[in-house]
Structures are given as structure tokens and as C-alpha cells.
């Protein structure tokens, strides 16, 4: 029996190392499985079954517990034992005592053994799912390196292998316009959320989320990683352009320069990972007028007028020759600025004459374009 016990605990240790499931977790599941098996085979309740498994001492005991009753009251051979029979085992037994009878594995019967195996396998699967969920949840709002395993052009979805985090689908609306994905390709994706499901964790990933840009800068800029420079807000039109507002808690550290890096190396590294997406880095300010002026970069701003009311609106005046630059191609610069600042922005030329240009107002849309993650 000792040799069999040793084999059992060795198997537990192997599972712990190979699958990363703790022995304690497995033991609890195995105990539960054995209790179910004994209950089914002997038709008794939980309090008539005892299971002891202790890896430190090598103890592995399974026993049936029977209540000692008067001979005339005895009727259940499994949960009860008559006083006369009990005293043949030990003379000191009295009515009301409990007799512990060790069971051998073969006494469980074939059905009981199958039940135990099933519950143990189920417990291992649950442990693996729980471990997988815990591991991938720890990466929520972070970047993971994934491998493209399948591309479905008709449905527009891309399947990705996240490694130990399992698999995930990159839906069309989370793909960067113009990007082409191929099987075997390595891809950096942003984990938006992780939801527990019956078949394991459901991981929601994105290539368009502004959080992807923030995390990439954290990897490239030590001042962001250590907290000296803070990313206050991000607005993004994936594949085209991103605006990012940064602030430094250290007056001696220029947050914009820190993100750009020597010779532009840091921002260039992020741009490369985003497939050439343009990135504007601006200085955040508590003074909303200063912030809006900076956010409209590269255009110069003459004046910012905050309009009364609760609409968070403003009127911005720019030099005549900078109107197109401030508005941007198809209104992109004004739109990104509005999202970044949270203000509806009406852009006007200094002279008041628009020429062929129409006056442009950019509304702050309710999007996820922030860096609060």
C-alpha cells in the first residue's frame, strides 16, 4: 500500500510541475471525487465518509464511518453497525459511538472508480481554466505578443494564439484599416478585457485601442514607466494619426522631449510598431486654453475663447494661412483635438474671412480615447 501511495503522490507532483496546478488544489478535488465515489457505491451521506490525503506524511486513507446502534435498531449495513458486532471489533464501543472502517481501493467498485476518475479529470480542467483565466486577467490593459493562426477574409476575423493566455479573435472593427494579416505573423495586440466563460476565458483584444499606443510608449520611455512622465489623454484614429497629451511631475523633465527621445528614436520606434501611424505629442496643462492650443498642433493658435454654458465648447482663432492645417485633412486634426481635450471646438481664421473654407466645429465624441487605463 505504501508503494501505491508513493506512486500517487509522485503523480501529483508531476501534475503540479507539468501543468502548474498546485497539489493542494488537486488534493481537494481528489478528496471530493473519492467522497462522491464512496457515497455512490455504499449509498451513504457525506458524514459517513472520511478521506485523508497528506503529502507530507504520505498518508492516504479512505474509510467508511458507521454509527453504533442497538441490535434491534440496526437496518443500514453501510451507515450503521449493531452494538454486538461493534463490540467484537472493540469491547469499549457503546451505542452512539462511531466505527471507522478503512476501505481498500478495490472495494470502491468499478463504477465508483470511474466516477472518481471523471471528477478528478474535471477538477484538473477547472484548475487549468482557472489558472489560464488568472494569468490572462493579469495582462488586462496590457500588450501581448500573439501569433496569427487563422485568417478568415469572408468574415473579416483573425484568430490569434496568445500563448499561455489561450486564443482570441481580432474582429474586423478592432483591426487597423489597411493592415494585412497572414498566418504565422507575430502581432502585438492590446487586451481590452477578459471575461470568464464556461469554455474558459474570453479575451477581447484590439489593434485600434488608444491603450495600445500608451503601453508602447511605456515600453520605450523610461520616464513614463517610472511615473515621472504621465500620459494624461490619448485620441486615436488607428492607422492614420494619434494625439497624446503628456505631463511631467518633475519640472526639470520635458515630457514631450522625453517621449520623442534623442534624435526622435523613441517615438520612431512606436511609429514603426504601428505601421507608420503619425503621432503628435503635446504638453498637457491644467489651463484648458493652453491645453487646447497645444492640442491643435502643428497649427499655431492666436486665441482660445471658452464659451459660457455647460456644453464644454470654445472658439479658437488661428492665422488665416493656418486654417487648413488646424482643421486637418477631412477635419482630422480638429476632431482628434476635440477628443483629446473633451471640448467642442469652433475654429475660425484671424481675418474672419474663410475664402473657400467653411467654418469648422469639432465636437468632442464620447469614445475610449483616454489614457486612464
NUVEXZA-473126 format. One line per 3 residues: for each residue x, y, z of N, C-alpha, C. Coordinates in steps of 0.2 Angstrom, whole numbers, plus 5000, padded with zeros to 4 digits. Layout:
X/Y/Z/X/Y/Z/X/Y/Z; ...
// end
This chain:
5004/4994/5000/5000/5000/5000/5004/5006/5000; 5010/5006/5004/5015/5012/5004/5017/5013/4997; 5019/5008/4993/5022/5009/4987/5017/5013/4982
5010/5010/4983/5005/5013/4979/5004/5021/4981; 5004/5022/4987/5004/5029/4990/5009/5033/4987; 5015/5031/4987/5021/5034/4984/5020/5036/4977
5017/5031/4973/5016/5032/4966/5011/5038/4965; 5006/5038/4969/5000/5043/4969/5003/5050/4970; 5007/5051/4975/5010/5057/4977/5015/5059/4972
5018/5055/4969/5023/5056/4963/5019/5059/4957; 5013/5056/4956/5009/5058/4950/5007/5065/4952; 5005/5066/4958/5003/5073/4960/5008/5078/4959
5014/5077/4961/5020/5081/4960/5021/5082/4952; 5020/5077/4948/5021/5078/4941/5016/5083/4938; 5010/5082/4940/5005/5086/4938/5006/5093/4940
5008/5094/4946/5010/5101/4948/5015/5104/4944; 5020/5101/4942/5026/5104/4939/5024/5104/4931; 5021/5099/4928/5019/5100/4921/5014/5104/4919
5009/5105/4923/5003/5109/4922/5002/5115/4926; 5007/5116/4931/5007/5122/4935/5001/5122/4940; 4998/5116/4941/4992/5116/4946/4994/5114/4953
4993/5118/4958/4995/5116/4965/4993/5109/4967; 4997/5106/4971/4995/5099/4974/4989/5100/4978; 4989/5106/4982/4983/5107/4987/4977/5107/4983
4977/5110/4977/4970/5111/4974/4968/5104/4971; 4973/5100/4968/4971/5093/4966/4969/5089/4972; 4972/5089/4977/4970/5085/4983/4963/5086/4985
4961/5093/4985/4954/5094/4987/4949/5091/4982; 4951/5092/4976/4947/5089/4970/4947/5081/4971; 4952/5078/4972/4953/5071/4973/4949/5069/4979
4949/5072/4984/4945/5071/4990/4938/5071/4989; 4936/5076/4985/4929/5077/4983/4927/5071/4979; 4931/5069/4974/4929/5064/4970/4929/5057/4973
4933/5056/4978/4933/5050/4982/4926/5049/4986; 4925/5055/4989/4919/5055/4993/4912/5054/4989; 4912/5057/4983/4907/5055/4978/4906/5048/4977
4912/5045/4975/4913/5038/4973/4910/5033/4979; 4912/5035/4985/4910/5031/4991/4903/5031/4992; 4900/5037/4992/4893/5039/4993/4889/5035/4988
4891/5035/4982/4888/5031/4977/4888/5024/4978; 4894/5021/4979/4894/5014/4980/4891/5011/4986; 4891/5015/4992/4888/5012/4998/4882/5016/5000
4880/5021/4996/4873/5024/4997/4873/5027/5004; 4878/5031/5006/4878/5034/5012/4879/5042/5011; 4879/5046/5016/4879/5053/5016/4887/5055/5017
4888/5061/5016/4895/5064/5017/4898/5062/5024; 4894/5063/5029/4897/5062/5036/4898/5055/5037; 4897/5051/5033/4899/5044/5034/4905/5042/5030
4908/5047/5027/4914/5045/5023/4920/5050/5025; 4926/5047/5026/4932/5050/5028/4937/5049/5023; 4940/5055/5021/4946/5054/5016/4952/5058/5019
4957/5055/5020/4963/5059/5022/4969/5058/5017; 4971/5064/5015/4977/5064/5010/4982/5069/5012; 4988/5067/5014/4993/5071/5017/5000/5070/5013
5002/5074/5008/5008/5073/5005/5014/5073/5010; 5014/5077/5015/5020/5077/5019/5021/5071/5023; 5016/5067/5025/5017/5061/5028/5016/5055/5024
5013/5056/5018/5012/5050/5014/5006/5047/5015; 5001/5050/5019/4995/5047/5022/4990/5047/5016; 4987/5041/5015/4981/5041/5010/4976/5036/5013
4971/5038/5016/4966/5034/5019/4959/5035/5017; 4956/5030/5016/4948/5031/5014/4945/5026/5019; 4940/5029/5022/4936/5025/5027/4929/5026/5027
4925/5021/5029/4918/5022/5030/4916/5022/5037; 4912/5027/5039/4910/5029/5046/4903/5026/5048; 4903/5022/5053/4896/5019/5054/4894/5021/5061
4888/5022/5062/4885/5024/5069/4884/5017/5073; 4886/5017/5079/4884/5011/5083/4877/5012/5086; 4873/5007/5084/4866/5007/5086/4864/5000/5090
4859/5001/5093/4856/4994/5097/4855/4989/5091; 4856/4983/5093/4855/4977/5088/4848/4978/5085; 4843/4979/5089/4836/4979/5086/4834/4985/5082
4839/4990/5082/4838/4996/5078/4842/4996/5072; 4846/4991/5071/4851/4991/5065/4847/4989/5059; 4848/4993/5054/4845/4991/5047/4849/4993/5041
4854/4998/5042/4858/5000/5036/4865/4997/5037; 4867/4992/5033/4873/4989/5034/4879/4994/5033; 4878/4999/5029/4884/5003/5027/4885/5009/5032
4879/5012/5034/4880/5018/5038/4879/5017/5046; 4877/5010/5047/4876/5008/5054/4879/5002/5056; 4881/5000/5062/4883/4994/5064/4880/4992/5071
4878/4986/5072/4875/4984/5078/4880/4984/5084; 4877/4985/5090/4882/4985/5096/4886/4979/5097; 4882/4973/5096/4886/4967/5097/4892/4966/5092
4891/4968/5085/4896/4967/5080/4901/4972/5082; 4899/4978/5084/4904/4983/5085/4909/4981/5091; 4906/4978/5096/4910/4976/5102/4914/4970/5100
4913/4967/5095/4918/4961/5093/4924/4965/5090; 4923/4971/5087/4929/4975/5085/4933/4978/5091; 4929/4981/5095/4932/4984/5101/4927/4984/5107
4929/4981/5112/4924/4980/5118/4921/4986/5121; 4925/4992/5120/4923/4998/5123/4918/5002/5119; 4916/5000/5113/4911/5003/5109/4904/5003/5113
4901/5009/5113/4894/5010/5116/4889/5013/5110; 4883/5012/5111/4878/5015/5107/4879/5022/5106; 4879/5025/5100/4881/5032/5099/4888/5033/5097
4892/5028/5098/4899/5029/5095/4899/5028/5088; 4905/5030/5085/4906/5029/5078/4912/5024/5076; 4911/5020/5072/4916/5015/5070/4919/5017/5063
4926/5018/5063/4929/5019/5057/4932/5013/5054; 4929/5012/5048/4932/5005/5044/4936/5007/5038; 4942/5006/5038/4946/5008/5032/4944/5004/5026
4944/5007/5020/4942/5004/5014/4948/5003/5009; 4948/4998/5006/4953/4997/5001/4950/4999/4994; 4955/5001/4990/4953/5004/4983/4948/5000/4979
4950/4993/4979/4946/4988/4976/4939/4988/4978; 4938/4990/4985/4931/4990/4987/4926/4995/4985; 4929/5000/4981/4925/5005/4978/4921/5003/4973
4923/4998/4969/4919/4995/4964/4921/4999/4957; 4919/4996/4952/4921/4999/4945/4918/5005/4944; 4911/5006/4946/4908/5012/4944/4910/5018/4949
4912/5016/4955/4914/5021/4959/4921/5024/4957; 4925/5019/4955/4932/5021/4952/4931/5026/4946; 4926/5024/4941/4925/5028/4936/4923/5035/4937
4918/5035/4943/4916/5042/4945/4922/5046/4948; 4926/5043/4951/4932/5047/4954/4936/5049/4949; 4938/5045/4944/4942/5047/4938/4939/5053/4934
4932/5053/4933/4929/5058/4930/4929/5065/4934; 4928/5064/4940/4928/5071/4944/4935/5073/4945; 4940/5069/4945/4947/5071/4945/4949/5075/4939
4947/5072/4933/4949/5075/4927/4945/5082/4926; 4939/5082/4928/4935/5088/4928/4939/5093/4933; 4941/5091/4938/4944/5096/4943/4951/5099/4940
4954/5094/4936/4961/5097/4933/4959/5102/4928; 4954/5100/4924/4952/5105/4918/4950/5112/4921; 4946/5111/4927/4944/5118/4930/4950/5121/4933
4955/5118/4936/4961/5121/4938/4965/5124/4932; 4965/5121/4927/4969/5124/4921/4965/5130/4918; 4958/5130/4918/4954/5136/4916/4955/5141/4921
4955/5140/4927/4956/5145/4932/4963/5148/4932; 4968/5144/4931/4975/5146/4930/4975/5151/4924; 4972/5148/4919/4973/5152/4912/4969/5159/4913
4963/5159/4916/4960/5165/4917/4964/5170/4922; 4967/5167/4927/4970/5172/4932/4976/5175/4928; 4980/5170/4924/4986/5173/4920/4984/5178/4915
4979/5177/4911/4977/5182/4906/4974/5188/4909; 4970/5187/4915/4967/5193/4918/4973/5198/4921; 4978/5195/4923/4984/5199/4925/4987/5203/4919
4985/5202/4913/4988/5205/4907/4983/5210/4904; 4977/5211/4908/4972/5215/4905/4975/5222/4905; 4973/5226/4900/4975/5233/4899/4983/5233/4897
4985/5228/4894/4992/5227/4893/4993/5224/4886; 4999/5224/4884/5001/5222/4877/5003/5215/4877; 5001/5210/4873/5004/5204/4872/5006/5202/4865
5011/5198/4865/5014/5196/4858/5010/5190/4856; 5006/5190/4850/5002/5185/4848/5004/5182/4841; 5002/5176/4840/5004/5174/4833/4997/5172/4829
4997/5175/4823/4991/5174/4819/4990/5166/4817; 4985/5163/4819/4984/5156/4817/4979/5155/4811; 4975/5160/4811/4970/5159/4805/4967/5166/4803
4966/5166/4796/4963/5172/4794/4957/5171/4790; 4951/5173/4791/4945/5172/4788/4943/5179/4784; 4945/5179/4777/4944/5185/4774/4936/5187/4773
4932/5181/4772/4925/5182/4772/4922/5186/4778; 4923/5183/4784/4920/5186/4790/4924/5192/4792; 4930/5192/4790/4935/5198/4792/4938/5197/4799
4938/5191/4801/4941/5190/4808/4948/5187/4807; 4952/5188/4812/4959/5185/4813/4959/5181/4820; 4961/5175/4819/4962/5171/4826/4969/5171/4828
4970/5172/4834/4977/5173/4837/4978/5168/4843; 4985/5166/4843/4987/5162/4848/4990/5167/4853; 4988/5167/4859/4991/5172/4864/4996/5168/4869
4998/5162/4867/5002/5158/4871/4999/5155/4877; 5001/5156/4883/4998/5153/4889/4991/5156/4890; 4990/5162/4887/4984/5165/4888/4978/5163/4884
4980/5157/4880/4974/5154/4876/4974/5158/4869; 4968/5158/4866/4966/5160/4860/4962/5166/4860; 4962/5170/4855/4957/5176/4855/4956/5178/4847
4950/5181/4846/4948/5183/4840/4949/5191/4839; 4952/5193/4834/4953/5200/4832/4948/5202/4827; 4942/5205/4830/4936/5206/4825/4938/5212/4820
4934/5213/4815/4936/5217/4810/4936/5225/4813; 4932/5226/4817/4931/5233/4820/4937/5235/4824; 4941/5230/4826/4947/5231/4831/4953/5230/4827
4953/5230/4820/4959/5229/4816/4960/5236/4813; 4967/5237/4812/4969/5244/4809/4967/5244/4802; 4964/5249/4799/4962/5249/4792/4969/5249/4788
4969/5245/4783/4975/5244/4778/4980/5239/4781; 4979/5236/4787/4984/5231/4789/4982/5224/4786; 4987/5221/4784/4986/5214/4781/4989/5209/4786
4985/5204/4787/4987/5199/4792/4988/5192/4789; 4994/5188/4790/4995/5182/4787/4996/5177/4793; 4995/5171/4791/4996/5165/4796/5003/5165/4798
5005/5164/4804/5012/5164/4807/5015/5170/4809; 5011/5176/4807/5013/5183/4808/5013/5184/4816; 5018/5187/4818/5019/5189/4825/5016/5196/4826
5011/5197/4831/5007/5203/4831/5007/5206/4838; 5007/5212/4840/5006/5215/4846/4999/5217/4847; 4995/5215/4852/4988/5217/4852/4987/5219/4860
4982/5223/4860/4980/5226/4867/4974/5222/4870; 4975/5220/4876/4970/5216/4879/4965/5221/4882; 4959/5222/4880/4954/5227/4882/4951/5224/4888
4949/5218/4888/4945/5215/4894/4946/5207/4894; 4945/5204/4899/4945/5197/4900/4938/5195/4904; 4934/5190/4901/4928/5188/4904/4928/5181/4905
4926/5178/4911/4926/5171/4912/4920/5168/4909; 4921/5162/4906/4916/5159/4902/4916/5151/4904; 4911/5148/4902/4911/5140/4903/4916/5137/4900
4918/5139/4894/4924/5136/4890/4931/5139/4891; 4931/5143/4896/4937/5146/4898/4937/5154/4897; 4942/5157/4898/4942/5165/4897/4941/5167/4890
4936/5172/4890/4935/5175/4883/4939/5182/4883; 4944/5182/4879/4949/5188/4879/4947/5193/4873; 4945/5199/4875/4944/5204/4870/4950/5208/4868
4952/5208/4862/4959/5211/4860/4957/5216/4855; 4962/5221/4854/4962/5226/4849/4968/5228/4846; 4968/5231/4840/4974/5234/4837/4973/5242/4837
4967/5244/4838/4965/5251/4837/4964/5255/4844; 4964/5251/4849/4963/5254/4856/4968/5259/4857; 4967/5265/4860/4972/5270/4862/4977/5267/4867
4974/5263/4871/4979/5260/4876/4985/5256/4873; 4984/5254/4867/4990/5251/4864/4995/5256/4863; 4994/5262/4861/4999/5267/4860/5002/5269/4867
4998/5269/4872/5001/5271/4878/5006/5266/4881; 5004/5259/4880/5008/5254/4883/5015/5254/4879; 5014/5255/4872/5020/5255/4868/5025/5261/4870
5022/5266/4872/5027/5272/4874/5029/5270/4881; 5026/5266/4885/5028/5264/4892/5035/5260/4891; 5034/5256/4886/5040/5251/4884/5046/5255/4882
5045/5261/4878/5050/5264/4875/5053/5270/4879; 5049/5273/4884/5051/5279/4888/5051/5277/4895; 5057/5277/4898/5058/5275/4905/5055/5280/4909
5054/5286/4907/5051/5291/4912/5044/5290/4912; 5040/5287/4907/5033/5285/4908/5033/5279/4913; 5037/5274/4912/5037/5268/4915/5038/5269/4923
5043/5274/4924/5044/5275/4932/5040/5280/4935; 5035/5283/4931/5030/5288/4933/5032/5295/4933; 5038/5297/4931/5040/5304/4931/5036/5308/4926
5035/5304/4920/5030/5307/4915/5024/5303/4915; 5018/5307/4914/5012/5304/4914/5008/5305/4908; 5005/5300/4905/5001/5301/4899/4994/5303/4902
4992/5309/4900/4985/5311/4903/4979/5310/4898; 4980/5310/4892/4975/5308/4887/4978/5306/4880; 4974/5302/4877/4976/5300/4870/4969/5300/4866
4970/5302/4860/4964/5301/4855/4968/5298/4849; 4964/5294/4846/4967/5290/4840/4962/5288/4835; 4965/5289/4829/4961/5286/4823/4966/5281/4820
4965/5275/4822/4970/5269/4821/4972/5269/4813; 4979/5269/4812/4982/5268/4806/4983/5275/4802; 4980/5280/4805/4981/5287/4802/4985/5291/4807
4982/5293/4813/4985/5298/4817/4983/5297/4824; 4988/5299/4829/4986/5299/4836/4989/5305/4839; 4985/5308/4844/4987/5313/4848/4988/5311/4855
4993/5313/4858/4994/5311/4865/4997/5316/4869; 4993/5318/4875/4995/5323/4879/4999/5320/4885; 5004/5323/4887/5009/5321/4892/5010/5327/4897
5012/5325/4903/5014/5329/4909/5019/5326/4913; 5023/5331/4916/5029/5329/4920/5028/5331/4927; 5029/5327/4932/5029/5329/4939/5036/5332/4941
5041/5331/4937/5047/5334/4938/5048/5340/4933; 5049/5346/4936/5050/5352/4932/5056/5352/4928; 5061/5348/4929/5067/5348/4925/5066/5343/4919
5061/5339/4919/5060/5334/4914/5054/5337/4909; 5056/5338/4903/5052/5340/4897/5048/5334/4895; 5041/5333/4896/5038/5327/4895/5038/5326/4887
5037/5331/4883/5037/5330/4876/5043/5327/4873; 5049/5330/4875/5055/5328/4873/5057/5321/4875; 5055/5320/4882/5056/5313/4884/5053/5308/4880
5047/5309/4877/5043/5304/4873/5046/5304/4866; 5048/5310/4864/5051/5310/4857/5058/5306/4857; 5062/5307/4862/5068/5304/4863/5074/5307/4859
5080/5305/4860/5086/5308/4856/5085/5306/4849; 5086/5311/4845/5085/5311/4838/5078/5308/4836; 5073/5308/4840/5067/5305/4838/5066/5298/4839
5071/5295/4842/5072/5287/4842/5066/5284/4845; 5063/5287/4851/5058/5284/4855/5051/5284/4851; 5049/5290/4849/5043/5290/4845/5044/5286/4838
5049/5286/4835/5050/5282/4829/5049/5275/4830; 5051/5272/4836/5051/5265/4837/5043/5263/4838; 5039/5268/4841/5032/5267/4842/5029/5267/4835
5031/5272/4831/5028/5273/4824/5029/5267/4820; 5035/5264/4821/5036/5258/4817/5032/5252/4819; 5031/5251/4825/5027/5246/4828/5019/5247/4826
5017/5253/4824/5010/5255/4822/5010/5255/4815; 5015/5253/4811/5014/5253/4804/5015/5260/4801; 5018/5265/4804/5019/5271/4801/5013/5276/4803
5009/5275/4808/5004/5279/4810/5008/5286/4813; 5005/5291/4811/5008/5298/4813/5006/5299/4821; 5010/5302/4825/5009/5303/4832/5011/5310/4833
5006/5314/4836/5008/5321/4839/5008/5320/4846; 5014/5323/4849/5014/5323/4856/5014/5330/4859; 5009/5331/4863/5008/5338/4865/5009/5338/4873
5010/5344/4876/5010/5345/4883/5003/5347/4886; 5002/5343/4891/4995/5344/4894/4996/5349/4899; 4990/5353/4900/4990/5359/4905/4984/5359/4909
4984/5361/4915/4978/5362/4919/4974/5368/4916; 4977/5373/4913/4974/5378/4909/4971/5376/4903; 4965/5375/4902/4962/5372/4897/4963/5376/4890
4964/5382/4891/4965/5386/4885/4972/5384/4882; 4977/5384/4887/4984/5382/4885/4984/5375/4882; 4980/5370/4885/4980/5363/4883/4977/5363/4876
4971/5367/4874/4968/5367/4868/4973/5369/4862; 4976/5375/4864/4981/5377/4859/4987/5372/4858; 4989/5369/4863/4994/5364/4862/4991/5358/4858
4985/5356/4859/4982/5350/4856/4981/5351/4848; 4980/5358/4846/4979/5359/4839/4985/5359/4835; 4991/5358/4838/4997/5357/4835/4997/5352/4829
5000/5353/4823/5005/5358/4822/5003/5365/4821; 4996/5367/4821/4994/5373/4819/4996/5378/4825; 4997/5384/4824/4998/5389/4829/4991/5392/4830
4990/5394/4837/4984/5397/4839/4985/5404/4841; 4980/5408/4839/4980/5415/4841/4977/5417/4848; 4971/5413/4848/4966/5415/4854/4962/5409/4855
4960/5407/4861/4955/5402/4863/4950/5406/4868; 4944/5406/4866/4938/5408/4869/4934/5403/4872; 4933/5402/4879/4929/5397/4881/4922/5400/4882
4917/5396/4879/4910/5399/4878/4906/5397/4884; 4902/5402/4886/4898/5401/4893/4893/5395/4892; 4891/5392/4897/4887/5386/4897/4890/5380/4899
4886/5374/4899/4889/5368/4901/4891/5363/4896; 4891/5366/4890/4892/5362/4884/4900/5360/4882; 4904/5363/4887/4911/5362/4886/4913/5364/4878
4912/5370/4877/4913/5372/4870/4918/5378/4870; 4922/5379/4864/4926/5385/4864/4927/5387/4857; 4929/5393/4856/4930/5396/4849/4938/5397/4849
4941/5395/4843/4948/5395/4843/4950/5399/4836; 4954/5404/4837/4956/5409/4831/4963/5407/4830; 4964/5406/4823/4971/5404/4820/4973/5409/4815
4979/5409/4813/4981/5413/4807/4978/5411/4801; 4976/5415/4797/4972/5414/4790/4976/5408/4787; 4982/5408/4786/4986/5403/4782/4987/5397/4786
4984/5396/4792/4985/5390/4796/4978/5387/4797; 4973/5390/4794/4966/5387/4795/4966/5379/4793; 4968/5378/4787/4968/5371/4784/4972/5367/4788
4978/5369/4791/4982/5365/4795/4979/5363/4802; 4975/5368/4804/4972/5367/4811/4966/5362/4810; 4962/5363/4804/4957/5358/4803/4959/5351/4801
4964/5351/4797/4967/5345/4795/4963/5341/4790; 4966/5336/4787/4963/5333/4781/4957/5330/4783; 4951/5332/4780/4945/5329/4781/4943/5331/4789
4946/5336/4792/4944/5338/4799/4947/5334/4804; 4952/5330/4802/4955/5325/4807/4959/5328/4813; 4963/5334/4811/4966/5337/4817/4961/5340/4822
4956/5343/4819/4951/5346/4824/4948/5341/4828; 4946/5336/4824/4942/5330/4828/4946/5327/4833; 4953/5325/4832/4957/5322/4837/4958/5327/4843
4959/5334/4841/4960/5338/4847/4954/5339/4851; 4948/5338/4848/4941/5339/4852/4941/5332/4857; 4943/5327/4854/4943/5321/4858/4948/5321/4864
4954/5324/4862/4959/5324/4867/4957/5328/4873; 4954/5334/4871/4953/5339/4877/4946/5338/4880; 4941/5335/4876/4934/5335/4878/4930/5341/4877
4933/5345/4873/4929/5351/4871/4927/5351/4864; 4921/5354/4863/4919/5356/4856/4922/5362/4854; 4925/5361/4848/4930/5367/4846/4927/5370/4839
4926/5376/4839/4925/5380/4833/4931/5384/4831; 4934/5382/4825/4940/5385/4823/4938/5391/4817; 4941/5396/4819/4940/5402/4814/4946/5405/4812
4947/5408/4806/4953/5412/4804/4953/5419/4807; 4959/5421/4808/4960/5428/4811/4956/5433/4808; 4956/5433/4801/4953/5439/4797/4945/5438/4797
4943/5432/4799/4936/5431/4799/4933/5430/4792; 4938/5430/4787/4936/5428/4780/4939/5421/4779; 4934/5417/4777/4935/5409/4776/4938/5408/4769
4936/5412/4764/4938/5410/4757/4934/5404/4755; 4937/5399/4753/4934/5393/4751/4932/5389/4757; 4935/5390/4762/4934/5386/4768/4928/5388/4772
4925/5383/4774/4919/5383/4778/4921/5384/4786; 4918/5387/4790/4919/5387/4797/4919/5380/4800; 4924/5378/4803/4923/5371/4806/4923/5370/4813
4918/5366/4816/4917/5365/4823/4919/5357/4824; 4923/5356/4828/4924/5349/4830/4921/5347/4837; 4917/5342/4837/4914/5340/4843/4918/5335/4847
4918/5335/4853/4921/5330/4857/4917/5324/4857; 4919/5319/4854/4915/5312/4854/4916/5308/4860; 4911/5305/4862/4912/5300/4868/4915/5294/4866
4921/5293/4867/4925/5287/4864/4929/5285/4870; 4933/5280/4869/4938/5277/4874/4944/5280/4873; 4945/5286/4869/4951/5289/4868/4954/5293/4874
4956/5289/4879/4959/5292/4885/4965/5287/4887; 4968/5290/4892/4974/5286/4894/4973/5284/4902; 4967/5283/4904/4965/5282/4911/4966/5275/4913
4968/5270/4908/4968/5263/4909/4974/5262/4914
// end
